[in-house]
Amino acid sequence: MLVSYGGNQEDWEGLAAWSDEDMHRMIGYMRDLDAELRASGELLQSEGLSGPARAFVVRGGESGPVVVDGPFAESKEVIAGYWVVDVASQERLLEIAQRASACPGPGGTVLNQPIEVHPIMSAPDVDPETLAPYQK
């Protein structure tokens, strides 16, 4: 999973000042990358995420869920979106991450935004006999 960061809360709010041309260039770049990865069969899923003002955190509580609304003052960076890819090599993964990082910003300037890579774990092989006490 490749995670794209959109800076901090102030940077996110700064998107409102981007020109229509800059916004269309950035979105077009991301759509083109998605289309290429989808055509190659490497893209499993991708999404852009809403801004931090629409995000919230949920924790379990004794009397139900405890919800804290965003934006979150303790957050230094905002997650802007993600791609889940299935690639044949580390080299290809790095190529895709570099391309995602090179998204254009205002005036076409390359943003070189950080792309965090998180391998998705699969469940361990489990002997069905060991699950018997947990199955109801």
Sequence and secondary structure as in RCSB ss.txt:
>XXXX:A:sequence
MLVSYGGNQEDWEGLAAWSDEDMHRMIGYMRDLDAELRASGELLQSEGLSGPARAFVVRGGESGPVVVDGPFAES
KEVIAGYWVVDVASQERLLEIAQRASACPGPGGTVLNQPIEVHPIMSAPDVDPETLAPYQK
>XXXX:A:secstr
 EEEE   HHHHHHGGGS HHHHHHHHHHHHHHHHHHHHHT EEEEEE   GGG EEEE  TTS EEEES  TT 
SS EEEEEEE  S HHHHHHHHHHHHT B GGG B    EEE          HHHHGGG  
